[in-house]
Amino acid sequence: MAHLELRMKLLDGNLESQYLGATALAQVGFASMLFDGREARFRSRKVRAIFDGERSTEPFYYDDHMAAMRELARRYPFIDIGRTGIYGISGGGFRAARALLQHPQFYKVAVAVAGSHDEGTWIATGRAAPGEREFDWPTNMEIANRLQGKLLLMHGFVDDDVHVAQTLQFAQALIEANKDFDMLILPTYEHKQFWRHWYSNRKTWDYFVQHLLHETPPEPIDVPDADDPPFRRPMHPDE
């Protein structure tokens, strides 16, 4: 069984949406996994101090997550560690794409949604002043030539948190590096809609079904928004 790692930023109570998304992917046929690495929120001050001290280095959370997935695959043979996908939204979108750039031997497919692909100058949350960089590691644009695997970029044209230019600049860097990728710009999507809206959810599922399960996604399929009660029910087309 192929499996997926979910990298979504917790924002305004969207933790429930993350678990609903993981449940939906499990129903599609994946082993879905959510992890708290060393950088996870709500850690103790001591742990956070360690993480803050390494903010200038390349992100290390992939080591934590890959170790956890390898251990789960060892315990549960039905997990196919050779077919690993990852998706995320916002900061998780940056990390999903980064996984293919940094660890292509492990991650094979990624869906990067509304990604802040230049974390160092992302100023939507006021973490850094214009022209300043919060982190010293390279942007996704700067290492776009490393891309391997299948990558789907999604972004809302009217995103009110992470500007769509972040994804467009990353896409241009991939083009200049002669890399193949897929991209979908949704004309009316704001940032938070990606946690809830049926179309972006379906496109995510379809991409993983195509490139990890190597199957044709079923159609037509009626997918409700995550806020709707039907989202909590099985969504197999025969049910």
Disulfide bonds with the S-S distance in Angstrom:
none
